[in-house]
Amino acid sequence: MSLRRREVVKKLLAKRGGLLVVAGLGSTAWDITAAGDHDLSFPLWGAMGQAAMIGLGLALAQPKRRVLVITGDGEMLMGIGSLATIGVQQPKNLTVVVIDNERYGETGMQATHTAHGVDLAAVARACGFRTSKVVTKNADLRKVVHETTGPNFLQVKVSAEKLPLMLPPKDGILLKERFRRSLLGRSADVLAKKP
C-alpha cells in the first residue's frame, strides 16, 4: 500500500517548532502549503533540481537549526549530484525527504526512473548519508527529521494521485523576506540596509 503524500507531509510538519523547510518546485511546494503556510517555509517556484542544494546552504549557514528539504522524485533525479555534495559536507542538521510518486507530476504524470527501479536511497547511502531508507508504510519519520544526526535521506513512496493545487504566495521577494525575518529576527533588517 502506498502512502498519501499530503498526509505524510502534514505529519512531518506537525508541531514543527523552529524547523526550517525548503520545498521543491511543484507538488511538494503545494503539499507544504496544504499542511499550513508558515514563515519558516521556503517553497521554490523555480530552480528545479536545486531544493537539496538550497537546503544544504541553509544547513551550513544555520548549524544549530534543523533543516528539512521536501522534494519530489523528478526534481531529485534532476539534481542528483547534490547528494554527493551533501555527503561530502556532512551537515548534521539536514534531512532530505523525497516524496516519490514515480511520476513527473507537473508535465503529465510520465513515469520517472524510480518507477523502473532506480533506488534514490541507495544513491544517497553511497554518497555518505548517515541514514538513508525507502519508506513504504506509515512510520515515525519525525524522529529522523527532528532528532537523528544527519545527513538523512528518506525516499517516501506515495500514491500517484493528482491533487487540488494549494499554492503558496507567488511573490518570490515576499517569500524570501518573510523567511529571512522569521529566521534572523531584527538582524535581517540591519543586514538588508548594509551597502
Salt bridges, closest charged atoms under 4 A:
ASP31 OD2 - ARG5 NE 2.68
ASP31 OD1 - ARG6 NE 3.02
ASP37 OD1 - ARG178 NH2 2.64
ASP100 OD2 - LYS157 NZ 2.77
GLU102 OE2 - LYS157 NZ 2.71
GLU161 OE1 - ARG4 NH2 2.65
GLU177 OE2 - LYS176 NZ 3.33
GLU177 OE1 - ARG180 NH1 3.68
ASP189 OD1 - ARG181 NE 3.15
